[in-house]
Amino acid sequence: MRLPPIVASIILCGLGLAASSVSTSRLHAQSAPVRTTDVSTAAGVQAQAITLLEGCWQRRSAGGVVYESWQPTPQGLDGAAASFRGDARGNARGDTLRGWEFLRIGANTSAGAGAGAGVVSLVAAPNGQNVHAFPLVSWGSDSLYFSDPAHDFPQHIVYRRTSEDSFLARVWNGSSAAQVTELRFARIECTTPVGAPDARGISRTAGQLTRAVAIRQSLSQLLDSLRVLGRAPGLSAAVALPDGRVITVVSGIADSVGMVPLTPTHRLLAGSVGKTFFAALALDLVAKGRLPLDQKISRWLSDEPWFAQLPNGVDITVRQLMQHTSGLVRYEFQPEFARDLVADPLREWKVADQLSYILGDSAPFVAGTSWEYSDTNYLVLALIMERIIGGTAYDAIQRQFITPLRLRGTVPSVSTQLPLLANGYVGANDPLGLQGAMLVNGALKVNPRFEWAGGGYASTPEDLARWAQQWYQGQLFAPGALAEALNAVPARGLGPGARYGLGVIVRDSPRGVAYGHSGFFPGYLTEMRYYADSQFAVAVQANTSDGRAIGRSLSAIAHALAERAMDLSAVP
């Protein structure tokens, strides 16, 4: 599949293809894409870029349709692209291939004090972040040429106007003509619907592309303003719009060593938000009649050597595990567990080891008569599910949910080395006794396997926002199972009026009922929400577990971002 220039410049980076040392003159000789003019200032070239690209465009092919919108903003020329599956007439066969992409052509803010105001120092920056930017190396009356031979792919991008109503993008990987991809776009009206309904029949318009640029800019400014209220190293967020588009924004750093900027592709440990993946697997089994909610867990676990010592064991049902009404307390907050974790942080944990910290204790209440949040419930639930499916819960979740939904940023936290994991910073008085930065030489200093079904995943806000929409719209399992999941009981300790269903926190908000989950892992906090009335979803992650360092609660930040997106989307 050929990729739009924005997607090519963002998504295809880092695919590991060999870098090219092709020279500017050789590239020009191959394609003659640029006619250098006397435009010699950044302001002049910025104006030329606007002349070349401003407006709305589309590209149709047998494989699908791509829409682009380029609009000037105070920060530069912002481009947004969405790619849909479909035929040459724009009839859709699926959802967005890669969501919502942004490219900013603007001043190189990393150029340093030595670059004077009149010096041309523009870059094409994916998601507005100069750390991955392509420098502008040549330009003309009808073209712009960005190049970075050290980049994995692409190394070169040329935008060229071929007529008043069309432009050509050329993307190079390497030096030969065979390694050039050409992408031709035609102008469309920014306020005229262009068809291409998505899988749910929602009409996409070029005007929506234009609006999304404004929404992202506003969300980015809001996230920046919220982060500076506290001391959080970084905040990463995503808002999923009702039609499935996702807008990502970031603020701050991923690692204080080298001041590495946080990007939308950085993963963060999601803590208890990972329970929603295990709950989804359970609800799928419920819908298929393989996991009766009101069945006693002794049906599957009575032969375990530890079962007789499990508090309330003979009385607990599957529903009570999922709803935290079983009376099982948290193994991970037992003083002995914290002591052993600090003493041997890389220990390989088995469920029997984790349960040993609560075996033989008295339950705080009779099963089904009260509520107390506990990761222990989901460890026991996952044991049952693995007996039913005859395999690992991780494999089943990957096969049934993560791979089909293309949640590429979501991975099981089963190793101390997780690709693209942002460093997390533990707050004071950590309940597990950990301190400081969580990554040392690129590896977690504690084995995250101790969490397992109590969380068990690293993810990105983009993936979690998409996941929330699918989960709480009932796209993952039969409607009856979703109704059971949302039937919630009062959950003391989760805030005023909070209720808990089957792996879902239910809260009332000024924008109506919200479904979702919160997550804690040492060094990381996560909040995921779905607003049923408006069909917006939001996810926010922080690379600190010190709530006071953030300035405002992560749930308040998530709600503020969702409200801003709702309000801007409602503007005619």
C-alpha positions as CSV (number, residue, x, y, z in Angstrom):
1,M,0.0,0.0,0.0
2,R,1.3,3.4,-0.8
3,L,1.4,5.9,2.0
4,P,0.4,9.5,2.2
5,P,3.4,11.9,2.8
6,I,2.5,12.6,6.3
7,V,2.0,9.0,7.1
8,A,5.3,8.1,5.3
9,S,7.2,10.7,7.3
10,I,5.8,9.6,10.6
11,I,4.8,6.0,10.5
12,L,7.5,4.6,8.3
13,C,10.3,6.1,10.4
14,G,12.2,3.5,12.4
15,L,11.5,0.5,10.1
16,G,15.2,-0.3,10.1
17,L,15.8,0.2,6.4
18,A,19.4,1.2,5.5
19,A,20.1,4.9,5.6
20,S,21.3,6.5,2.4
21,S,24.2,9.0,1.8
22,V,22.7,10.3,-1.4
23,S,23.8,13.9,-2.1
24,T,21.5,16.8,-2.8
25,S,22.9,17.3,-6.3
26,R,22.5,13.6,-7.2
27,L,18.9,13.6,-6.0
28,H,18.1,16.7,-8.1
29,A,19.7,15.1,-11.1
30,Q,17.5,12.0,-10.8
31,S,14.2,13.9,-10.4
32,A,14.9,17.6,-11.0
33,P,12.2,18.3,-8.4
34,V,13.4,21.7,-7.2
35,R,14.0,25.1,-8.9
36,T,15.9,27.2,-6.5
37,T,14.7,30.8,-6.3
38,D,15.8,34.0,-4.5
39,V,13.5,33.3,-1.6
40,S,16.1,33.7,1.2
41,T,14.4,34.1,4.5
42,A,12.5,31.8,6.8
43,A,9.5,34.0,6.5
44,G,9.6,34.0,2.8
45,V,9.9,30.2,2.6
46,Q,7.2,29.8,5.2
47,A,4.9,31.9,2.9
48,Q,5.9,29.8,0.0
49,A,5.1,26.6,1.8
50,I,1.6,28.0,2.6
51,T,1.2,28.9,-1.1
52,L,2.1,25.4,-2.2
53,L,0.1,23.3,0.3
54,E,-2.6,25.3,2.1
55,G,-6.1,23.8,1.6
56,C,-7.7,20.4,1.5
57,W,-6.6,17.5,-0.7
58,Q,-7.5,13.9,-1.5
59,R,-5.8,10.9,-3.1
60,R,-7.9,7.9,-4.3
61,S,-6.7,4.5,-5.3
62,A,-7.9,1.0,-5.6
63,G,-6.8,0.4,-2.0
64,G,-8.5,3.4,-0.4
65,V,-8.7,7.1,0.0
66,V,-6.5,9.6,1.8
67,Y,-7.6,13.1,2.9
68,E,-5.2,15.8,3.9
69,S,-5.7,19.3,5.2
70,W,-2.9,21.9,5.5
71,Q,-3.7,25.1,7.4
72,P,-1.4,27.9,8.7
73,T,-1.2,28.3,12.5
74,P,0.9,30.5,14.7
75,Q,3.4,27.6,15.0
76,G,3.7,27.0,11.3
77,L,1.9,25.1,8.5
78,D,0.1,22.2,10.1
79,G,-1.0,19.2,8.0
80,A,-3.4,16.5,9.0
81,A,-4.0,13.2,7.2
82,A,-6.5,10.4,7.5
83,S,-6.3,7.2,5.5
84,F,-9.3,4.9,4.9
85,R,-9.7,1.5,3.3
86,G,-12.0,1.6,0.3
87,D,-12.2,1.4,-3.5
88,A,-11.5,4.2,-6.0
89,R,-15.0,5.5,-5.5
90,G,-14.3,6.0,-1.8
91,N,-16.6,3.2,-0.6
92,A,-15.2,2.3,2.8
93,R,-14.5,-1.3,3.9
94,G,-13.0,-0.5,7.3
95,D,-11.8,2.1,9.8
96,T,-8.8,4.4,9.7
97,L,-5.7,2.5,8.8
98,R,-3.4,4.5,11.1
99,G,-5.6,7.0,12.8
100,W,-4.8,10.7,12.6
101,E,-1.4,12.0,11.6
102,F,0.1,15.5,11.9
103,L,3.1,17.1,10.2
104,R,4.2,20.7,11.0
105,I,6.3,22.7,8.6
106,G,7.7,25.5,10.7
107,A,10.8,27.1,12.3
108,N,13.5,24.8,13.6
109,T,13.2,25.6,17.4
110,S,16.3,23.3,17.9
111,A,18.5,25.5,15.6
112,G,20.1,27.3,18.5
113,A,21.1,30.9,19.2
114,G,23.5,30.9,16.3
115,A,20.7,30.8,13.7
116,G,19.8,34.4,12.9
117,A,16.2,35.6,12.3
118,G,16.8,35.8,8.5
119,V,18.4,32.4,8.1
120,V,16.2,29.8,6.5
121,S,15.9,27.0,9.1
122,L,12.6,25.3,8.6
123,V,11.8,21.6,9.3
124,A,9.0,19.2,8.6
125,A,8.2,17.9,12.1
126,P,6.0,14.8,12.7
127,N,3.5,15.6,15.5
128,G,5.2,19.0,15.8
129,Q,8.3,17.5,17.5
130,N,11.6,18.7,16.2
131,V,13.5,15.7,17.6
132,H,12.2,13.7,14.5
133,A,12.2,16.6,12.1
134,F,13.4,16.7,8.5
135,P,15.4,19.9,7.6
136,L,14.4,22.0,4.6
137,V,17.5,21.9,2.4
138,S,16.2,23.4,-0.9
139,W,13.1,25.2,-2.2
140,G,11.7,26.8,-5.3
141,S,8.7,28.5,-6.7
142,D,6.8,25.3,-6.9
143,S,8.5,22.9,-4.5
144,L,10.0,22.1,-1.1
145,Y,12.7,19.5,-0.5
146,F,13.3,18.1,3.0
147,S,16.2,15.7,3.6
148,D,17.9,13.8,6.4
149,P,20.2,11.0,5.0
150,A,20.8,9.8,8.5
151,H,17.1,9.0,8.9
152,D,16.0,5.3,8.7
153,F,13.1,5.9,6.2
154,P,12.3,8.1,4.4
155,Q,15.5,10.0,3.9
156,H,14.1,12.6,1.4
157,I,10.6,14.2,0.9
158,V,9.7,16.6,-1.9
159,Y,6.4,18.4,-2.2
160,R,5.8,19.9,-5.7
161,R,2.8,21.7,-7.0
162,T,1.9,20.3,-10.5
163,S,-1.1,22.6,-11.1
164,E,-3.4,25.0,-9.4
165,D,-5.4,22.0,-8.0
166,S,-2.9,19.3,-7.6
167,F,0.4,18.5,-5.9
168,L,2.9,15.6,-6.0
169,A,4.8,14.2,-3.0
170,R,7.9,12.1,-3.6
171,V,9.3,10.0,-0.9
172,W,12.8,8.4,-1.2
173,N,14.3,5.4,0.5
174,G,17.9,5.3,-0.7
175,S,19.3,6.7,-3.9
176,S,17.8,4.7,-6.8
177,A,14.8,5.7,-8.8
178,A,13.2,2.4,-7.9
179,Q,13.1,3.5,-4.3
180,V,10.9,6.5,-5.0
181,T,7.2,6.5,-4.1
182,E,5.0,9.1,-5.8
183,L,1.8,10.3,-4.3
184,R,-0.5,12.5,-6.2
185,F,-3.2,14.7,-4.6
186,A,-6.1,16.7,-6.0
187,R,-7.7,19.7,-4.3
188,I,-11.1,19.5,-2.7
189,E,-13.3,22.0,-1.0
190,C,-12.6,22.2,2.7
191,T,-16.3,22.6,3.6
192,T,-17.7,20.1,1.2
193,P,-18.5,16.5,2.2
194,V,-16.3,14.1,0.2
195,G,-18.2,10.9,1.0
196,A,-16.1,7.9,2.2
197,P,-18.3,6.9,5.1
198,D,-16.5,4.8,7.7
199,A,-17.6,1.4,8.9
200,R,-20.4,3.0,10.9
201,G,-21.7,5.1,8.0
202,I,-20.4,8.4,9.3
203,S,-19.6,10.8,6.5
204,R,-16.0,12.2,6.5
205,T,-15.5,15.8,5.3
206,A,-12.5,17.8,4.5
207,G,-13.9,20.3,6.9
208,Q,-13.4,17.8,9.7
209,L,-9.8,17.5,8.7
210,T,-9.4,21.3,9.1
211,R,-11.2,21.2,12.4
212,A,-9.0,18.4,13.8
213,V,-5.9,20.6,13.3
214,A,-7.5,23.2,15.5
215,I,-8.6,20.7,18.1
216,R,-5.1,19.2,18.4
217,Q,-3.5,22.6,18.7
218,S,-5.9,23.5,21.5
219,L,-5.5,20.2,23.3
220,S,-1.7,20.5,23.1
221,Q,-1.8,24.0,24.6
222,L,-4.2,22.8,27.3
223,L,-2.0,19.8,28.2
224,D,1.1,22.1,28.4
225,S,-0.7,24.5,30.7
226,L,-1.9,21.6,33.0
227,R,1.6,20.1,33.2
228,V,3.3,23.3,34.3
229,L,0.9,23.5,37.2
230,G,2.9,20.7,38.8
231,R,6.3,18.9,38.5
232,A,5.4,15.9,36.4
233,P,8.2,14.9,34.0
234,G,5.8,14.2,31.2
235,L,2.1,13.8,30.2
236,S,0.8,11.9,27.2
237,A,-2.8,12.0,26.2
238,A,-5.2,11.0,23.4
239,V,-8.8,11.8,22.6
240,A,-10.9,9.5,20.4
241,L,-13.6,11.4,18.6
242,P,-17.0,9.8,18.0
243,D,-16.2,8.7,14.5
244,G,-13.0,6.9,15.5
245,R,-10.4,9.5,14.7
246,V,-7.8,9.8,17.5
247,I,-5.8,13.0,18.3
248,T,-2.6,12.6,20.4
249,V,-0.8,15.2,22.3
250,V,2.3,15.1,24.6
251,S,4.0,17.5,27.0
252,G,7.3,17.1,28.8
253,I,10.1,14.5,28.8
254,A,10.3,10.7,28.6
255,D,13.7,10.6,30.4
256,S,15.5,13.2,32.5
257,V,18.8,11.7,31.3
258,G,19.5,13.7,28.1
259,M,16.1,15.4,28.5
260,V,14.5,13.0,25.9
261,P,11.2,14.5,24.7
262,L,8.1,12.5,25.3
263,T,6.4,11.4,22.1
264,P,3.0,9.8,21.3
265,T,4.7,6.5,20.6
266,H,6.4,6.2,24.0
267,R,4.8,3.4,26.1
268,L,4.0,3.8,29.7
269,L,3.0,1.1,32.2
270,A,-0.8,1.2,32.5
271,G,-1.2,-0.3,35.9
272,S,-4.7,-1.5,36.7
273,V,-6.1,-0.3,33.4
274,G,-4.7,-3.6,32.2
275,K,-7.5,-5.3,34.1
276,T,-9.8,-4.1,31.3
277,F,-8.0,-6.5,28.9
278,F,-8.4,-9.5,31.3
279,A,-12.0,-8.4,32.0
280,A,-12.8,-8.3,28.2
281,L,-11.5,-11.9,27.9
282,A,-13.7,-13.0,30.8
283,L,-16.7,-11.3,29.3
284,D,-16.1,-13.0,26.0
285,L,-16.1,-16.3,27.8
286,V,-19.3,-15.2,29.7
287,A,-21.0,-14.4,26.4
288,K,-20.0,-17.8,25.0
289,G,-21.4,-19.6,28.1
290,R,-18.0,-20.9,29.1
291,L,-17.6,-18.8,32.3
292,P,-20.9,-18.5,34.3
293,L,-20.7,-15.3,36.4
294,D,-22.5,-16.8,39.4
295,Q,-20.6,-20.0,39.4
296,K,-18.4,-20.7,42.5
297,I,-14.7,-20.6,41.8
298,S,-14.2,-23.9,43.5
299,R,-15.5,-25.5,40.3
300,W,-12.1,-24.8,38.7
301,L,-9.7,-24.3,41.7
302,S,-10.7,-26.7,44.4
303,D,-7.8,-29.0,43.6
304,E,-5.2,-26.3,44.1
305,P,-3.1,-27.1,47.2
306,W,-3.6,-23.5,48.5
307,F,-7.4,-23.3,47.9
308,A,-8.5,-24.5,51.3
309,Q,-6.6,-21.5,52.9
310,L,-8.0,-18.9,50.5
311,P,-10.2,-16.5,52.5
312,N,-13.9,-16.9,51.6
313,G,-12.7,-19.4,48.9
314,V,-15.6,-21.8,49.0
315,D,-18.2,-19.0,48.8
316,I,-16.6,-16.7,46.1
317,T,-18.2,-16.5,42.6
318,V,-16.7,-15.3,39.3
319,R,-18.9,-12.1,39.5
320,Q,-17.5,-11.3,42.9
321,L,-13.9,-11.6,41.6
322,M,-14.6,-9.3,38.7
323,Q,-16.5,-6.8,40.9
324,H,-14.2,-6.8,43.9
325,T,-16.9,-8.1,46.3
326,S,-15.1,-11.4,47.1
327,G,-13.4,-10.3,50.3
328,L,-9.9,-11.1,49.0
329,V,-7.5,-8.4,50.1
330,R,-4.5,-7.0,48.1
331,Y,-1.5,-9.2,48.2
332,E,0.7,-6.5,46.8
333,F,0.2,-4.1,49.7
334,Q,1.1,-6.6,52.4
335,P,4.2,-5.5,54.2
336,E,5.9,-8.8,53.7
337,F,5.4,-8.6,49.9
338,A,6.9,-5.1,49.7
339,R,9.8,-6.4,51.8
340,D,10.4,-9.3,49.5
341,L,10.0,-7.3,46.4
342,V,12.6,-4.7,47.4
343,A,15.0,-7.5,48.6
344,D,14.7,-9.4,45.2
345,P,13.2,-7.0,42.6
346,L,13.9,-9.3,39.6
347,R,12.3,-12.4,41.1
348,E,10.1,-14.5,38.8
349,W,6.7,-14.6,40.5
350,K,4.2,-17.5,40.4
351,V,0.6,-16.9,41.4
352,A,0.9,-19.3,44.3
353,D,3.8,-17.1,45.6
354,Q,1.6,-14.0,45.4
355,L,-1.4,-15.6,47.0
356,S,0.8,-16.9,49.9
357,Y,0.8,-13.4,51.4
358,I,-2.9,-13.6,52.2
359,L,-3.6,-17.3,52.7
360,G,-5.0,-18.3,56.1
361,D,-6.0,-14.7,56.9
362,S,-9.6,-13.7,57.8
363,A,-11.6,-12.0,55.1
364,P,-12.7,-8.4,56.0
365,F,-16.3,-9.3,55.0
366,V,-18.5,-12.2,53.9
367,A,-18.3,-12.7,50.1
368,G,-20.8,-10.6,48.3
369,T,-21.7,-8.3,51.2
370,S,-19.3,-5.4,50.7
371,W,-16.6,-4.0,48.3
372,E,-12.8,-3.7,48.5
373,Y,-10.5,-3.2,45.5
374,S,-7.9,-6.0,45.2
375,D,-5.5,-7.1,42.5
376,T,-5.8,-10.6,44.0
377,N,-9.2,-11.0,42.5
378,Y,-7.9,-10.7,39.0
379,L,-5.0,-13.1,39.6
380,V,-7.5,-15.7,40.6
381,L,-9.8,-14.8,37.7
382,A,-6.9,-15.3,35.2
383,L,-6.1,-18.7,36.7
384,I,-9.7,-19.8,36.0
385,M,-9.7,-18.4,32.5
386,E,-6.4,-20.2,31.6
387,R,-7.9,-23.5,32.8
388,I,-11.0,-22.9,30.6
389,I,-9.1,-21.9,27.4
390,G,-6.2,-24.3,27.9
391,G,-3.6,-21.6,27.2
392,T,-2.3,-18.3,28.5
393,A,-4.5,-15.3,29.0
394,Y,-1.9,-13.1,27.4
395,D,-2.0,-15.1,24.2
396,A,-5.8,-15.1,24.1
397,I,-6.0,-11.4,24.6
398,Q,-3.4,-10.8,21.9
399,R,-5.3,-13.0,19.5
400,Q,-8.8,-11.8,20.2
401,F,-8.3,-8.1,20.9
402,I,-4.9,-6.5,20.5
403,T,-4.0,-7.8,17.0
404,P,-7.5,-7.4,15.4
405,L,-7.8,-3.8,16.8
406,R,-4.2,-3.0,15.7
407,L,-3.2,-1.8,19.2
408,R,0.4,-1.7,18.2
409,G,1.6,0.3,21.2
410,T,0.2,-2.2,23.7
411,V,2.4,-5.0,25.0
412,P,2.4,-7.4,27.9
413,S,4.7,-6.2,30.7
414,V,6.4,-9.5,31.1
415,S,10.0,-8.4,30.8
416,T,12.3,-5.7,32.4
417,Q,13.1,-4.5,28.8
418,L,10.0,-3.1,27.1
419,P,10.6,-1.3,23.8
420,L,9.9,2.5,23.7
421,L,9.1,2.6,27.4
422,A,9.4,6.0,28.9
423,N,11.2,6.3,32.2
424,G,8.9,6.4,35.2
425,Y,9.7,8.3,38.4
426,V,8.4,7.0,41.8
427,G,6.9,9.4,44.3
428,A,7.6,9.6,48.0
429,N,6.2,6.9,50.2
430,D,5.7,4.4,47.5
431,P,3.4,1.6,48.8
432,L,5.8,-1.0,47.4
433,G,8.9,0.6,48.8
434,L,10.5,1.6,45.5
435,Q,12.3,4.8,44.9
436,G,13.7,7.0,42.1
437,A,13.8,6.3,38.3
438,M,12.3,3.0,37.2
439,L,14.6,2.5,34.2
440,V,18.3,1.8,34.7
441,N,20.3,1.4,31.5
442,G,17.1,0.9,29.6
443,A,15.7,-1.8,31.8
444,L,13.1,-1.8,34.6
445,K,14.7,-2.2,38.0
446,V,11.8,-4.4,39.1
447,N,10.3,-7.4,37.3
448,P,6.8,-6.2,36.3
449,R,5.5,-9.8,36.2
450,F,4.5,-9.5,39.8
451,E,1.4,-7.5,38.6
452,W,0.1,-10.0,36.0
453,A,-3.7,-9.9,35.7
454,G,-3.9,-7.1,38.2
455,G,-2.6,-4.9,35.3
456,G,0.1,-6.5,33.2
457,Y,0.4,-4.1,30.2
458,A,2.4,-1.2,28.9
459,S,0.5,1.0,26.4
460,T,0.0,4.4,24.8
461,P,-2.9,6.8,25.3
462,E,-3.7,6.4,21.6
463,D,-4.3,2.7,22.0
464,L,-6.1,3.1,25.3
465,A,-8.5,5.7,23.8
466,R,-9.3,3.4,20.9
467,W,-9.7,0.5,23.3
468,A,-12.1,2.4,25.5
469,Q,-14.4,3.2,22.6
470,Q,-14.4,-0.4,21.5
471,W,-15.0,-1.8,25.0
472,Y,-17.7,0.5,26.2
473,Q,-19.6,0.7,22.9
474,G,-20.0,-3.1,23.2
475,Q,-17.9,-3.9,20.1
476,L,-15.9,-6.6,21.8
477,F,-18.6,-9.0,23.0
478,A,-22.3,-9.7,23.0
479,P,-24.6,-6.9,24.2
480,G,-25.8,-9.0,27.2
481,A,-22.2,-9.3,28.5
482,L,-21.7,-5.5,28.2
483,A,-24.9,-4.9,30.2
484,E,-23.6,-7.3,33.0
485,A,-20.3,-5.4,33.0
486,L,-21.9,-2.0,33.4
487,N,-24.2,-3.2,36.3
488,A,-22.1,-1.6,39.0
489,V,-22.1,-1.5,42.8
490,P,-20.9,1.3,45.1
491,A,-17.1,1.5,45.3
492,R,-15.9,3.3,48.4
493,G,-12.4,4.7,48.0
494,L,-12.8,5.5,44.3
495,G,-14.3,8.9,44.8
496,P,-17.8,10.3,45.5
497,G,-20.5,8.4,43.8
498,A,-18.1,6.0,42.1
499,R,-19.3,2.4,41.3
500,Y,-17.6,-0.7,40.0
501,G,-18.9,-3.1,37.5
502,L,-17.1,-6.1,35.9
503,G,-13.7,-4.6,35.3
504,V,-15.0,-1.1,34.8
505,I,-15.2,2.0,37.0
506,V,-18.5,4.0,36.6
507,R,-18.5,7.7,37.4
508,D,-21.0,10.5,37.0
509,S,-19.6,13.7,35.4
510,P,-20.9,17.0,34.1
511,R,-20.9,15.4,30.7
512,G,-22.9,12.4,31.7
513,V,-21.9,8.9,32.9
514,A,-18.3,7.9,32.2
515,Y,-16.9,4.4,32.0
516,G,-13.3,3.5,32.4
517,H,-10.5,2.6,34.7
518,S,-7.5,4.1,36.6
519,G,-4.1,2.6,36.8
520,F,-1.0,2.8,39.1
521,F,2.4,1.2,38.7
522,P,5.5,2.5,40.5
523,G,6.6,5.5,38.4
524,Y,3.4,5.6,36.2
525,L,-0.2,6.7,36.4
526,T,-3.0,6.2,33.9
527,E,-6.6,7.3,33.5
528,M,-8.9,6.0,30.7
529,R,-12.5,7.2,30.2
530,Y,-15.4,6.9,27.8
531,Y,-18.3,9.3,27.8
532,A,-21.4,7.4,26.8
533,D,-23.6,10.4,25.9
534,S,-21.1,12.0,23.5
535,Q,-19.1,8.8,22.5
536,F,-15.8,10.5,23.2
537,A,-12.9,8.6,24.8
538,V,-9.9,10.0,26.5
539,A,-6.7,8.5,28.0
540,V,-3.9,10.2,29.9
541,Q,-0.7,8.7,31.2
542,A,2.0,10.3,33.4
543,N,5.5,9.0,33.9
544,T,5.4,9.7,37.7
545,S,3.4,7.9,40.3
546,D,3.5,10.9,42.6
547,G,0.0,12.4,42.3
548,R,1.0,15.6,44.1
549,A,3.7,16.2,41.5
550,I,1.1,16.4,38.7
551,G,-0.6,19.3,40.3
552,R,-4.1,18.1,39.5
553,S,-5.5,14.6,39.6
554,L,-5.1,12.7,36.4
555,S,-8.8,12.1,36.3
556,A,-9.3,15.9,36.3
557,I,-6.8,16.3,33.5
558,A,-8.5,13.6,31.5
559,H,-11.9,15.3,31.9
560,A,-10.6,18.7,31.0
561,L,-9.1,17.3,27.7
562,A,-12.4,15.5,26.9
563,E,-14.5,18.6,27.6
564,R,-12.2,20.8,25.4
565,A,-12.5,18.3,22.5
566,M,-16.3,18.0,22.9
567,D,-16.7,21.8,22.9
568,L,-14.5,22.4,19.9
569,S,-16.1,19.5,17.9
570,A,-19.5,21.1,18.5
571,V,-18.5,24.4,16.9
572,P,-20.2,24.6,13.5
